[in-house]
Amino acid sequence: MRKILYIMIGCISLGLGIIGVILPILPTVPFVLLAAFCFAKSSERLDGWFKNTKLYEENNIKSGMTKRARLRMMCSVTLLMSIGFIMMGLKGIVVGNIVLLIVWIFHMVYFTFGVKTV
């Protein structure tokens, strides 16, 4: 039962990751990482297949990311976080804006200096 649940969650997150490749507003990497985790927990055969796909190889943070994948991810995260920043700013939520700004800065620093480019 648990393996079937992992396969279902993996397939859904893989689908969302593929949609994220096409639509820049949807981040790809978190969904690909979730799919990798779920497929690894479900079966060796499915895990092996997934790790040999182009989508996994392009978004594999462990070995590095392509400049295109990193730029796409950083732009989509910036766009989504700016929507939240603007919405909280309109409501006057200063603490939320500060927290979101700090998270955004750490995200940019990590993906600029912490993830190597392949």
Secondary structure, DSSP 8 states (H G I E B T S, - for coil): -HHHHHHHHHHHHHHHHHHHHH-TTS-SHHHHHHHHHHHHHH-HHHHHHHHTSHHHHHT-TTT-B-HHHHHHHHHHHHHHHHHHHHHHHHHT-HHHHHHHHHHHHHHHHIIIIIS-B-
